[in-house]
Amino acid sequence: MITSLLLAITVIAFGIYIYKYPPKKPIHTSKTSICLDYSSEPMNQLSVPLVHEMVNGYKNNQLAKINSSLNINDAHSIRFELETLKAFIYHTEMNAKKHKVPSKSLGIRMYYSRYPEKETWKRPFTDLSDFLGNSTTEKYEKLHTLVMIPTIRRGEVDFDFNPLDEKTYTTSLKKNEAYLNNGAQTRTAALSGSKSSRSSSSNTGSQNHGSLIPPVIGSGEGFS
């Protein structure tokens, strides 16, 4: 009798507990999600001596020859805000996802590049017009920089493509007249710190214009 009573009390108490504190539903991460959790993977690292060797190797060789031959003080580093990088990757992956392209087929190519002459910043290169009138960014003229362009893998080759232009998912940019260096006012997806936000049917995702050092003061650098 006592055993039965204890069992009944236990069942009732358990029922009350479940009623007041229902179990939470497990959170499942969709395989199609573009915001993944990498906490189980270690963060990429390099040895400090190797980083010093690589940075100083560039500055003492390639950079020294550039500065002496062109008589300039070229940039040796560039900084992008983390949110700018995240947003660029997000839009690349989100637009590709709409076309059923998995993230494993995507990448970012970084082109070594140089800012053009300042007199071209109003026209034809209006993306740089916001740099005019600023004593620091005006010094970006003719300096070394980076341009980041999304890539998509087709077969064994990683092609540059425009996540905003469906035609570039299957056709090389070199075979698309709108993306040739022929004076066309096509826009592309690239990593950009400029304030321009114009859009058009031929836009693509490119970003450029992080903080160049020099002319920006590089007192925060750890490898210089």
N, C-alpha and C positions, 0 to 999 in steps of 0.2 A: 504493500500500500504506500509506504513511504517512498519507495523507489519510483513508483508511478507518479506520485505527487511531485517529486523532484524533477522528473523528466518533463512533466507538463509545465512546470515553472520555467525550466530551461528553454523549452520551445517557445513559450510566450515571451520570455525576455529577449530571445534571439529575434523573434518577429518584431518586437518593439524597436530593437536596435537597427534592424534593416529598414524599418519604416522611417526612422529619424535620420539615419545615415546610409542612404542607398549607395551601392557601389558605383563609382564613376566609370563611364564608358571609356575603354581604351582609345587613345588618340592614334589613329592610323595615318601615316604619311603616304599620300598618293604617289604612285610611281611617276605620275605626270607632273608632280610638283616641281617648280623651278627654284624653290627655296629649300635647299637641303641642309641637313645637319651633319657637319663634318667633325663633330666632337670625338668620334672614334678613330679619326685619322690624325697622325702626328703632324705638327706644323713643319713645313719645309725649312731646313736650316743649311747654312754654309759655315765653314770655319772662318773665324775672324781673320787669320793670316791670309787666307785665300782671297777674301773680299778686298783687303788692303792691296794684295798683289795685283788683282785685276783692275781696281780703280787707279792705282798709281801707275800701272803698266800703260793704261790708256792715256793718262795725263802726261806721262813722261815721253811718250812716243807719238801716237796719232795726234793728240791735242797740241803738243809742242810744235809739231810740223805744220798743223793748220794755222796756229797763231803766228808763227814766224813767216810762213809763205803768204798769208793773206793780211798780215799786219793788223790782227784783231785780237780781242780777248774773248774767245768763244766760250759758250756755255759748256760746263762739264757735268751738270746734273739737272734734272727736272723733277718737280714735285707735283703730284696730282692729289686732290682731296679724295679721301676714301669713298665718300658718298658719290662723288662724280664717277669713280670707277665702278662702283656697285650699280649705279643707275644705268651706265652704258652696257654692262654685262646683262642686267635685267632686261632691258629693251631688246638686246640682241637675242636673248634666249626666248623671251615672250613672243616676239614676232616669228621666230623660227618654229616655235611650238605650234603656232596657228597653222603652219604648213606641214605639221607632223614630222618635223626634223628633231631627232633626239639630241640632247646636249652633248653627248659623246662625239657627235659629228661636227661640233662647233669649236672655234678657237679665235684667238686674236693675233693678228700679225702686226709687228711694230716696225714701221719704216723710219730709218734715219733720214732726217730731212732738214731743211733750212728755210727760215722766214725770208720772203722776198723783199725787194726794195720798198721803202716806206711810201714812196709816191704811188704805189699800186694798191695801197690799203683801202682807199676810198672806192676806187674802180681800177681793175675789175674785181679785186678780192675784198668784197664788202664785209666778209666775215671778220676781217681784221680792223674794221673801222673803229670799233670800240677801244682799240689800243691807242688811237691817236689822241693827243692831248694829255697823255699820262707820261710823266717823265721817266718812269721805269719801263713800261711796256714799249714805249717808242724805241728803246734800246734793243729790243728783240730783233730789229732789222738785221738780216743776213746771219743770224745766229743759228747754231745747231739746235734741233728739237726732235720730237718724235710725233708720228702720226699713227694712230691705232685703227686698224681696219678689221672688221669681222671676217672670219673664214668659215667655209663649209667644206666638209670632206665628201668628195665624189670619187668612188673607186679608191685608188691609192694616192690621190692628189688632193691637197688642201687649197681650194680656190678662194680668192677674195670674193665677197659678195655683199649685196645690200639687203639687209633684213627687211627693209621697207619696200623692196621692189621684187615682186614674185618672179620676174623674168630672170633675175640673176641667180636664182636657186638652181637652175639647170643649165644656164649658158654662161660661159666665161666672160668676165668684164671686157676682156680684150676683143671679144667678138660682138660686143654691144657698142654701137656707135655713140650712144649717149655718154659712155664712160671713157671715151678716148680723149686724148689731149688735143682737141680740135677747136677749142674756143666755145664749145657748148656750155651753157650755164646750168648743167646738171649739178645737183647737190647729192651728197652721200653721207652715210652714217660713219662718223669718225669721232674720236674722243676730243671734245672741245671745251675750253674754258671761256670762250667768247660768249657774249650775251645774246647773240643772234638766235632767234628761234623761228625763223621763217620756215615754211613748209611748202612742198610742191610735189607733183606726181612723180618727179624724178629724184626726190631726196633719197639719200642713203645714210647709214649710220657711221660717221667718222668723228673722232675727237682729237683735239689738239689743244695747245695753249695752256699747259700747266705752268707753274712758276719756274722760270729758267734761272739757273745760278752759274755765273753771273748773267744779268745785272742784279737780280735779287740777291740780297745779302745772304751768304751761306753759313752764318754762324751756327745754325742748327745741325750742320752736317757732321756725321761721325766718321766718315771716310773721305778725307780730302788732304 
